[in-house]
Every structure is written in structure tokens, then in C-alpha cells.
Amino acid sequence: MSSSQKRGRAEITIQEMGLQDAMHTRIGGWGVKALNGGQKRRVSICIEILTRPSLLFLDEPTSGLDSATSYHVMT
């Protein structure tokens, strides 16, 4: 898979998980802008989705998320 295909797949996954606003935020950095708890949870799900697993087990994937974000994650 080419790097442009990888980038495209990552951008699609980011959009599907509603993380466009955090796309250029460094994870774990000491900057002013940081991810909130819900965004961190969605990023971890995105990372797993990008590996294209045949089966994905999620332990309480919507715990700590508001109802709209929970719906977005599960659809």
C-alpha cells in the first residue's frame, strides 16, 4: 500500500470517528492544545481500525462518551 493510500485511509477513518478538529493535535505533547478523554478513546479505536482486523473486540467503547459521540462510534 502506498503512503498516499495509507494517508487517505487514515483521513477517512478520522472523519468517520469525528476527529477532524483534532487531526493535527500531537498526542501526548506538552502543548496548549490536548485531546480530551473522549477523543483519546476514539483515537485508540481508530488505531485499531486502521490495521483492518477481521474481528475487533472493544471493552466498553462508549464508556465516558456523551450520547451523540457514542452513537457516532457505534455506527
Protein Blocks (a to p, Z undefined) as FASTA:
>chain_A
ZZklmmmmmmmmmmmnopmmmmmpcehiabfbdcdfklmmmmmmmmmmmnopabdcdehk
lgoiafklmmmmmZZ
